[in-house]
Amino acid sequence: MTNTTKKTFGPNTLAVRAGQVRSQEGEHSELIFPTSSYVFASAAEAAARFSGDSPGNIYSRFTNPTVRTFEQRLAALEQGERCIGTSSGMSAILCTLLGLLKAGDHIVSSRSIFGSTVNLLSNILPRYGITTTFVDSTDYQDWERAITSDTKLFFLETPSNPLTEIVDIQKVADIAHNSNLLLIVDNCFCTPSLQLPLKLGADIVIHSATKYLDGQGRCVGGAIVGSDSLLGEDIYTFLRTGGASMSPFNAWIFLKGLETLSIRMQAHCQNAQQIAEWLNSQKFVETVYYPGLKSHPQHELATQQQSGFGGIVSFEVKGGKEQAWKFIDSIKLFSITANLGDTKSTITHPGSTTHHKLSDEQRLEVGINPGLIRLSVGLEDVSDLINDLEQAS
Ligand SMILES: *Cc1c(COP(=O)(O)O)cnc(C)c1O
């Protein structure tokens, strides 16, 4: 039996080895445990497990060894005490918020966040008495001004989807902590390989494992990372009762994905940088949004806060929605799909897909103009990708 989660190891070692527990068979690769429940040696042991007097597995909605390996590995990479795997990125957000909050509580959130998160915060949670004020995430006074006596937490994504806006995590964490609030950061775009929000003061990190953690577009899943005390009580209790648990099959895909995460992220960053620079020199392009460009408004901050600029490049074509759709329909190699973080490059029109639920007003407020296109730059040869963009223009 080996369990390699020691803090002294570097991130690449942890990505490959953390959380593995070998069985008596001596298998080299991690096991998948497709079992819904676990057997007890006696009626008394069953009772002790259920009462919590004896630790151990009961049922896979609560714990599963494959899911645990994934959780320990991601916790080690994010430098958090604990991780909880969930059935999707959205359920990670839902379980965190419903685990921590009650009717009457208030959230302050960046308005530049994933479309479904906007929908959850602005249309669904208010039905349960939890309300949200959206702020311009890079206007730090706006965060402070939005706090009320009912505010319990801040929520943000950086870089944001789809405009790659960078928020100063440390600064927002300080504002939150001055008012005894928690800061939750969705680290989907950077992954722990490029950014460590907990080290910068965030209290909880959210992941859509569906994206770069899987890395090959196969499974839907999510994760919550933070301290034992924050996650162990309210959030975990909500999850195991609410039932948004991660499947062991998906956990296995994600934990194998973590093994190659850092080399994949480096390659995504390299290809994305070249594409962003190429787009920036094209006449059909109005604006390019990529933190690795010197012209990006938070380029300096991105350089300090992240160890790479990520694989997402957004750009606005001249001619609005008609030209954007024409461009997308002329693309041959990029896949027209809304997923991101895949080895395969993808192209999407956020205004009519990922962010279609926002009102026209909300979209314009966050800068999702009709001509905006989002690329998730994959691992193909960058020359093939640029040729494809060129023939579509
Ligand atoms: C995709 C995504 C989510 C939601 O994750 P799912 O796995 O699709 O539920 C949340 N946040 C960001 C930034 C995302 O890109």
The ligand as an ORCA input file, in Angstrom:
! r2SCAN-3c Opt
* xyz 0 1
  C     -18.146     24.583    -18.092
  C     -17.964     25.521    -16.972
  C     -18.686     25.351    -15.784
  C     -19.725     24.283    -15.599
  O     -19.180     23.007    -15.654
  P     -20.009     21.704    -16.131
  O     -19.035     20.606    -15.919
  O     -20.404     21.934    -17.555
  O     -21.216     21.603    -15.263
  C     -18.429     26.237    -14.748
  N     -17.535     27.229    -14.875
  C     -16.832     27.428    -16.015
  C     -15.853     28.538    -16.094
  C     -17.020     26.583    -17.097
  O     -16.330     26.785    -18.224
*
